[in-house]
Amino acid sequence: MRTLIALTGALSALAPSAFAQAGQRGGERGPDGGYRRLYDMGTVTTLKGEIEKVERIAPMGGVSAGIHLVLKTDKESLSVHLGPEWFISSQEPKLAARDVVEVTGSRITLDGRPVVIAAAVTKGAKVLKLRDERGVPVWGGGRRRR
């Protein structure tokens, strides 16, 4: 029982950073650690801006790290959630601070702050595709489970 309570507490602590669980595969949570449930087709937007920084978010307990960007637009700076590190690191284009990009994704509120769960990031003529038109992550094989 103690283990269950400790595990429940640990998972609750991770909930605000649910994206960091993106490397988790299978089970009820799905291939993107639950982000598919947060991705809202009704809030899809496209933003242009400069990357202020690229962050590796390492969660507790053996869950894969995730990659976030801090994007500075004309109006604000906000977190852009890309996907699991193991996937992002093998994709093109590579993203770095001071790159000018266009991000398309679902703008939601997480922990009281606006964030974008990215579906695609365009840098120059190259596109980093992260989710399909329904918001399903391309790294998880979710399309096979229809």
Secondary structure by P-SEA (a helix, b strand, c coil): caaaaaaaaaaaaaccccccccccccccccccccccccccccccbbbbbbbcbbbbbbbccccbbbbbbbcccccbbbbbbbccaaaaaacccccccccccccbbbbbbcccbbbbbccccccccccccccccccccccccccccc
